[in-house]
Amino acid sequence: MPIRLENVGIAVSDLEATIAFFTDLGLTVLGRDTVSGEWTDTAVGLDGNHARIAMLQTPDGNGRLELFEYIHPDAIETEPTLPNEIGMHRVAFSVDDIDEALEIAARHGCYPLRGVARYGDAYRLTYLRGPSGIIVMLAEELTGS
């Protein structure tokens, strides 16, 4: 049976701010919608499911993020995920210039958890805390690796 990753879904507290963050990093919005009704209740397993959604895509067309902001039921605020917690961990992106990507992230109030590390001669990489507490990994492949 062939299988492929369709998208990664992330619930957010502010859809517009999160879209702005990811589009500034280079993703594009494929579409937006507001969804509700029996089909969403069944698919998601949540009665009264009503949400604003946006589908974003990476420039190469291979990666997609589905962002959703709940209208009903109310979103449940939780503590931001830590890098060592079990469960959904992070979203990772390859970037051509990590310093430029971090400047863009900083304009959205998003900064590395600690700093930029070098993984041998292969990558410069960092984890940062994005909108709604999303952990985003940025990795710049070093030339000649």
C-alpha positions in Angstrom: 0.0 0.0 0.0 1.6 3.3 -1.0 1.6 6.0 1.6 2.7 9.6 1.6 2.6 12.4 4.2 -0.3 14.8 3.4 0.3 17.5 5.9 1.0 18.3 9.5 -1.9 19.9 11.4 -1.3 22.5 14.2 -3.9 24.1 16.4 -3.0 27.8 16.9 -4.4 30.6 19.1 -4.0 33.3 16.4 -4.4 32.1 12.8 -3.4 35.3 11.2 -0.3 35.8 13.2 0.8 32.2 12.5 0.1 32.5 8.8 2.2 35.8 8.8 5.1 34.0 10.5 5.2 31.0 8.1 4.6 33.0 4.9 7.4 35.4 5.9 9.6 32.3 6.1 8.6 31.4 2.6 5.5 29.2 2.7 2.5 30.1 0.6 -1.2 29.9 1.5 -2.9 27.3 -0.7 -6.4 28.0 0.7 -8.5 29.0 3.7 -11.9 27.9 4.9 -14.2 27.7 7.9 -15.3 24.2 8.7 -18.1 22.8 10.8 -20.8 20.2 10.7 -21.3 16.5 11.1 -18.5 15.6 8.8 -15.9 17.5 10.9 -17.4 16.1 14.1 -16.9 12.6 12.7 -13.5 13.2 11.1 -12.0 15.0 14.1 -13.9 13.1 16.9 -15.0 16.3 18.5 -18.7 17.3 18.9 -19.5 20.9 17.7 -16.2 21.2 15.9 -16.0 24.6 14.2 -12.7 26.1 13.1 -11.0 28.5 10.8 -8.3 26.7 8.8 -5.5 27.5 6.4 -3.3 25.2 4.3 0.2 26.4 3.7 2.8 24.8 1.4 6.6 24.9 1.2 8.2 26.5 -2.0 9.2 23.0 -3.3 5.6 21.8 -3.1 6.5 18.8 -0.9 5.6 20.0 2.6 2.2 21.3 3.9 1.0 22.7 7.2 -2.7 22.8 8.0 -3.2 25.5 10.7 -6.5 25.6 12.5 -8.0 28.1 15.0 -10.9 26.7 17.0 -14.1 28.8 17.1 -16.0 26.0 19.0 -15.3 24.3 21.3 -13.0 26.8 22.9 -9.3 26.0 22.4 -7.5 24.6 25.4 -4.4 26.5 26.4 -1.5 24.2 27.4 2.0 24.7 28.5 4.4 25.0 25.5 5.9 21.7 24.5 9.5 21.1 25.6 12.0 19.4 23.3 12.2 16.3 25.4 8.4 15.7 25.9 6.7 12.7 24.3 4.2 13.5 21.5 4.2 16.0 18.7 7.6 17.5 18.8 8.5 20.1 16.2 8.2 21.2 12.6 11.6 21.3 10.7 12.5 23.4 7.7 15.6 23.6 5.6 16.6 27.2 4.9 19.3 28.7 2.6 20.4 31.2 5.2 19.6 30.6 8.9 20.7 34.1 9.9 18.1 35.6 7.5 15.5 33.2 8.7 16.2 34.1 12.3 15.8 37.8 11.5 12.4 37.1 10.0 11.4 35.0 13.0 12.6 37.8 15.4 10.2 40.3 13.6 7.4 38.0 14.9 8.9 37.9 18.4 10.2 34.4 17.9 13.8 33.5 19.0 16.0 30.5 19.4 15.5 28.4 22.5 19.3 28.7 23.1 21.3 29.6 20.0 22.5 28.3 16.7 24.5 25.1 16.8 26.8 23.5 14.3 26.4 19.8 13.5 29.9 18.9 12.3 30.5 20.2 8.8 26.9 19.3 7.7 24.5 21.9 9.3 23.9 25.0 11.3 20.6 24.5 13.1 18.4 25.8 15.9 15.1 25.3 17.6 12.9 28.4 18.1 9.6 29.0 19.7 7.1 30.1 17.1 3.5 31.4 17.3 1.3 29.5 19.7 4.3 27.9 21.2 5.1 25.8 18.1 8.7 24.5 18.2 10.2 25.2 14.8 13.6 23.8 13.8 15.6 25.6 11.1 18.6 23.9 9.4 21.0 25.4 7.0 23.0 22.8 5.1 26.7 23.8 4.9 28.3 23.8 1.5 30.9 21.1 0.9 29.3 18.7 3.3 
